[in-house]
Amino acid sequence: MASLAVGRWAAGAAATTLLAVGLVAGAPAGAAPAKDPAAVTAKAAVRYGQPGLYAKNIDTLMAFYRDGLGFSVLYRFPETGPGVFGTVVLNDSYYITVSTYDVVKQSTGMKNLGRTALKQSELVILTPNVDAVFLQAKKAGAKVLMAPKDQPWGERSAYVADPEGNLVQISTHNE
C-alpha cells in the first residue's frame, strides 16, 4: 500500500513539475507557440520560478492578462480546441502559467482543487503608471477592489480581481 501511495505521489509530482516548469525544458508535447504576433518567442530565458494560476477557462484568464495588464500570450496547449495550459509574459521577464482545474486534478491526482472564497495570496504587477494600467484592467473586466492611491511607504497602488477572483496589486514606487 505504501509503495502505491509513493508511486502516485511521484507521478503527481512529476506532472506538477511539468505544469510549473513551462518552457524551461520545452513546451508540453503537442504544444505550439501562440499565433499572437505580439507573443514572445519560444526561446525565452530560463526561468527559476513563476506563479501558476488555475482557471475554469484559460483563454478568458489569459485574455484578461493580455488585454487588461499588458502581458503577451507565450503559448497555449493544445493549439486548437479547449485550452488546458498556457503561459503569458510581461516584458520578457514576468511569466504566469495558467492551467485548468481539471488538467491539474488529472495530472497530479489532487482532487481537492477548485475555486474558493478565501484568497490568501496576490500577484503584483509593477508598472510606472498605476493609474493607466488600472484603467486598462478595469476596461478589460477587472473587479475593482481598491482604486489607485498613494501609500505611506512610498508606493502608489491599486487592487483588482481577475476573472477567476485572483487578487492583483498594480503598484509603483513614488520616489
Sequence and secondary structure as in RCSB ss.txt:
>XXXX:A:sequence
MASLAVGRWAAGAAATTLLAVGLVAGAPAGAAPAKDPAAVTAKAAVRYGQPGLYAKNIDTLMAFYRDGLGFSVLY
RFPETGPGVFGTVVLNDSYYITVSTYDVVKQSTGMKNLGRTALKQSELVILTPNVDAVFLQAKKAGAKVLMAPKD
QPWGERSAYVADPEGNLVQISTHNE
>XXXX:A:secstr
 HHHHHHHHHHHHHHHHHHHHTTSS   TT EE   TTS  S     S   EEEES HHHHHHHHHHHH  EEEE
EESSSSS  EEEEEETTTEEEEEEEHHHHHHHH        S    EEEEE S HHHHHHHHHHTT EEEEEEEE
 TTSEEEEEEE TT  EEEEEEE  
